[in-house]
């Protein structure tokens, strides 16, 4: 089972994906849902995942910035914008 982190500042999007998507059906486990790039980066450092689904524009740190920082730690993580 692949571990997934969702990172999006929009509550509606986070709720749709966390509640209404059948993660197990696709062999995925949602590990975290963060609200900005800083929180996503911190969470990844504590609990690395296999896949990150992120928004591009978010407050404090964009999804692009977060992805660059995470790639410095782990080049194998899959990132979906």
Secondary structure as GFF3:
##gff-version 3
##sequence-region A 1 81
A	DSSP	beta_strand	2	7	.	.	.	ID=ss1
A	DSSP	alpha_helix	11	19	.	.	.	ID=ss2
A	DSSP	three_ten_helix	24	26	.	.	.	ID=ss3
A	DSSP	beta_strand	28	34	.	.	.	ID=ss4
A	DSSP	alpha_helix	37	46	.	.	.	ID=ss5
A	DSSP	beta_strand	51	54	.	.	.	ID=ss6
A	DSSP	alpha_helix	63	73	.	.	.	ID=ss7
A	DSSP	beta_strand	78	80	.	.	.	ID=ss8
###
